[in-house]
Amino acid sequence: MKPAPFQYHAPKTIDEALELLAEFGDDDGRVIAGGQSLVPTMAFRLAKPRHLVDINGVGELNYLEIKDGQLHIGAGVRHSAFEQPVDNGPLGRLLSAVVKHIAHHPIRTRGTFCGSIAHADPASEWCAVVAALDGDMLCESKRSGARLVPARDFFKGIMTTALREDELLTEVRLPILPQDAYAGFAEFSRRQGDYAIAMAVATYRLKAGVMSDMLRIAVGGAEAAPRRIAEAERTLIGRPPNLGTFQSAAHAVVKAVRPLDDANVTADYRLGIVRTMVTRALQNANPAGAGE
Ligand SMILES: Cc1cc2nc3c(=O)[nH]c(=O)nc-3n(C[C@H](O)[C@H](O)[C@H](O)COP(=O)(O)OP(=O)(O)OC[C@H]3O[C@@H](n4cnc5c(N)ncnc54)[C@H](O)[C@@H]3O)c2cc1C
């Protein structure tokens, strides 16, 4: 099928993009970034935006920079930018391990990091990472100016976020992880490049051989939105990083999660996958590499 008719707008600056969103946001206006999620839904006429604001010509959004202890990811940055580590510590390694699980290479060269966050598919790898690391979303509009929304307030449900109709997600900020942080990722999907059935992200730091701080376990793909599981994080405190500790944490996750149930994947099956992914993410968390 072909998309329903729409009016195309091609701003060259952030300011022009915000002007267009102010004018058309309430009239079914949508941002288009990589188009890797929006275009298929338009082709099936599941989405029929009347205006498309194409941000691909906005050069100001193409930046990846580290400042004030954070990685700033502009809305123009493609998934493929993370295939090589963007920082020489655990964060760079984690992001390079994660990106391999997103779709296939051609899609990664077009789709954007911020597009994934704005789209908020429950099975998005970047959404799980942002939830695990307590990332911040910089949302801008003519009406409200700029506001920073933390991950716990940003993801509201399946493809539902705190972004307003007239807002542009200008950048996402992630904390740079210290060199001695352990960070790991694991996901299960039926075929390479498929959306995940479940995934987990874990970080921790050791002091005198036991887990001391940066204790984070987040689960994606299992519920309507990715989130940290505090009950499981608490089980890690003061424990040595071994299989028994990891399995106890996975057990706490399973008790806390209310998994999605659909025609292809039952809730029980998904929960079993969650258990294994949490254990593996913790096992994968080592300074040399972050994922499978
Ligand atoms: C075959 C296939 C397999 C895929 N597999 C995976 C996968 O395994 N994991 C995964 O995470 N993704 C997967 N994707 C989706 C892909 O990662 C997309 O790139 C991503 O979901 C959206 O990014 P985009 O830049 O393409 O956004 P678009 O498609 O351009 O936009 C998506 C939505 O976000 C909004 N939007 C985009 N950018 C902004 C912004 N800066 N501010 C405000 N709103 C914005 C748009 O209005 C739209 O509603 C797959 C896609 C395909 C086609």
The ligand as an ORCA input file, in Angstrom:
! r2SCAN-3c Opt
* xyz 0 1
  C      12.860     -4.741      9.741
  C      13.037     -3.833     10.938
  C      13.552     -4.374     12.102
  C      13.721     -3.572     13.233
  N      14.240     -4.134     14.367
  C      14.419     -3.357     15.453
  C      14.965     -3.892     16.647
  O      15.335     -5.071     16.735
  N      15.090     -3.064     17.721
  C      14.708     -1.746     17.663
  O      14.836     -1.039     18.653
  N      14.220     -1.228     16.545
  C      14.053     -1.979     15.452
  N      13.533     -1.422     14.304
  C      13.154      0.018     14.330
  C      14.345      0.927     14.091
  O      15.271      0.802     15.135
  C      13.950      2.397     13.987
  O      15.074      3.045     13.478
  C      13.546      3.114     15.275
  O      12.505      2.435     15.938
  C      13.000      4.514     15.014
  O      14.005      5.389     14.640
  P      13.851      6.252     13.327
  O      14.922      7.297     13.394
  O      13.828      5.380     12.153
  O      12.442      6.993     13.583
  P      11.175      7.292     12.613
  O      10.705      6.034     11.985
  O      11.544      8.419     11.700
  O      10.150      7.800     13.690
  C       9.576      6.929     14.622
  C       8.629      7.727     15.550
  O       9.375      8.574     16.395
  C       9.068      9.950     16.148
  N      10.349     10.687     16.176
  C      11.512     10.304     15.588
  N      12.501     11.142     15.930
  C      11.938     12.076     16.742
  C      12.464     13.206     17.425
  N      13.761     13.538     17.370
  N      11.613     13.956     18.167
  C      10.291     13.619     18.252
  N       9.745     12.537     17.645
  C      10.563     11.792     16.898
  C       8.370      9.991     14.799
  O       7.451     11.053     14.705
  C       7.666      8.643     14.791
  O       6.464      8.721     15.520
  C      13.370     -2.188     13.169
  C      12.881     -1.626     11.992
  C      12.706     -2.445     10.877
  C      12.170     -1.830      9.613
*
